[in-house]
Amino acid sequence: MTKVAILVANIFEDNELFYPYFRLQEEGFKVDLVGAEKGVAYQSKHGAPAISDVASKDASADDYDAVVIPGGYSPDQMRQTPETVRFVKDMNDKKKIIAAICHGPWMMISGCDLSGRTLTGYFSIKDDIENAGAKYVDEEVVVDGNLITSRTPKDLPAFAKAIIKAVK
């Protein structure tokens, strides 16, 4: 069975977590919410909580086919947890799918070598992406090897389709 981790931390963008969460389950994938701690109710930007299934210290790249990183301001919270950064780095080292939307590429910047890669994200993190050595493009979804990125919630249909195609 295909298994996908979705990272969760406070101030996540509601749609960018819940849309992939349910859409990937509809495809028959097992989806775990991975947070700094297990069983914690993380709060979204708009007040909807999401309870983590797995602590990042217990998440192994060997157990997952892909990881999804929602945006909002949660990626800034996520990258303050060394175990979460390690998980993303391990996923990248194993060439597993890493999909990030909006501010999600902040986690890629912290956990992946982005030199020479092509990404998109929310326009305000363009400089961060470029300073990490990647090329920024303004497109609804960008697939560069194992990395999938999108800009905003309006890109969620294309983002989810690209994730599903990559892991099937």
C-alpha positions in Angstrom: 0.0 0.0 0.0 1.2 3.5 -0.9 1.9 5.5 2.3 2.1 9.3 2.4 3.2 11.5 5.3 1.7 15.0 5.5 3.7 17.3 7.8 1.7 19.3 10.3 2.6 22.2 12.6 0.7 25.3 14.0 -0.5 27.9 11.5 -0.9 25.5 8.6 -3.1 26.7 5.7 -6.3 24.6 6.1 -6.9 23.8 2.5 -3.3 22.9 1.8 -3.4 20.2 4.5 -7.0 18.9 4.3 -7.4 18.8 0.5 -4.4 16.5 -0.1 -5.2 14.5 3.1 -8.6 13.5 1.8 -7.7 13.4 -1.9 -4.8 10.9 -1.3 -7.0 8.7 0.9 -9.6 8.7 -2.0 -6.8 7.1 -4.1 -6.4 4.4 -1.5 -3.2 5.7 0.0 -2.5 5.4 3.7 -2.0 9.0 5.0 -0.3 9.9 8.3 -0.1 13.4 9.8 3.4 13.8 11.1 4.1 16.5 13.7 6.8 17.3 16.1 4.9 15.3 18.7 2.3 12.5 18.3 -1.3 13.1 19.3 -1.0 16.9 19.4 -3.9 19.1 18.0 -2.1 21.6 15.7 -4.1 24.7 14.9 -4.5 26.0 11.4 -4.6 29.6 10.2 -8.4 29.5 10.3 -8.9 27.5 13.4 -9.4 23.9 12.2 -7.3 21.5 14.3 -5.4 18.5 12.8 -4.1 15.8 15.2 -0.8 14.3 14.4 -0.6 10.5 14.0 3.2 10.1 14.2 6.0 12.1 15.9 8.7 13.2 13.5 11.3 11.5 15.6 9.5 8.2 14.8 9.0 8.9 11.1 11.3 7.0 8.8 11.8 7.6 5.1 11.8 3.8 4.7 8.1 3.8 5.7 6.8 6.4 3.3 6.5 6.8 -0.5 6.0 10.5 -0.3 5.8 13.5 2.0 3.5 16.5 1.5 4.4 19.9 3.1 1.4 22.3 3.4 2.0 26.0 3.5 0.7 28.7 5.7 3.3 29.6 8.2 3.7 26.0 9.5 6.8 25.3 7.5 8.6 27.9 9.6 7.5 26.0 12.7 8.4 22.6 11.1 11.9 23.5 10.3 12.6 24.4 14.0 12.2 20.7 14.8 15.5 18.9 13.9 13.7 15.5 13.6 11.3 16.9 11.0 14.1 18.4 9.0 16.0 15.1 9.2 12.9 13.2 7.9 12.6 15.5 4.9 16.4 15.2 4.2 16.1 11.4 4.4 13.2 11.4 2.0 15.2 13.4 -0.4 18.3 11.3 0.0 16.2 8.3 -0.9 14.7 10.2 -3.9 11.2 9.8 -2.5 8.5 12.3 -3.5 8.6 15.6 -1.6 5.6 17.8 -2.5 5.3 21.3 -1.1 2.8 24.1 -1.7 2.8 27.8 -0.8 5.5 28.3 1.9 6.2 24.6 2.0 9.4 24.9 0.0 10.9 26.5 3.2 11.2 22.9 4.5 12.8 21.9 1.2 15.3 24.7 1.7 16.1 23.4 5.2 16.2 19.7 4.3 17.3 19.4 0.7 20.1 20.4 -1.6 18.2 22.6 -4.1 21.1 23.6 -6.3 20.1 23.6 -9.9 16.5 22.5 -9.2 13.4 24.2 -10.5 10.6 25.0 -8.0 7.6 27.3 -7.4 6.0 28.5 -4.3 4.2 31.5 -2.9 5.6 34.6 -4.6 7.0 36.0 -1.3 9.5 33.1 -0.9 10.9 33.5 -4.4 14.1 35.0 -3.0 14.4 32.2 -0.4 14.1 29.6 -3.2 16.6 31.4 -5.4 19.1 31.9 -2.5 18.9 28.2 -1.9 20.3 27.7 -5.5 17.0 26.8 -7.2 15.3 28.4 -10.2 11.9 29.9 -9.3 9.1 29.8 -11.9 5.6 31.1 -11.6 3.6 28.0 -12.6 0.7 26.1 -10.9 2.7 22.9 -10.5 6.4 22.2 -11.1 7.8 18.6 -11.1 11.6 18.4 -10.9 12.6 14.8 -10.3 11.3 13.8 -6.9 10.3 17.4 -6.0 6.7 18.7 -6.7 5.8 22.3 -5.9 2.8 24.6 -6.2 2.0 28.2 -5.4 -1.4 28.6 -3.6 -4.6 26.9 -2.7 -6.0 27.6 -6.2 -3.3 25.2 -7.5 -4.4 22.3 -5.3 -6.1 20.2 -8.1 -3.0 20.2 -10.2 -0.8 19.7 -7.1 -2.8 16.6 -6.0 -2.8 15.2 -9.5 1.0 15.5 -9.8 1.5 13.8 -6.4 -0.9 10.9 -7.4 0.8 10.5 -10.7 4.3 10.5 -9.1 3.6 7.8 -6.5 1.4 5.4 -8.5 
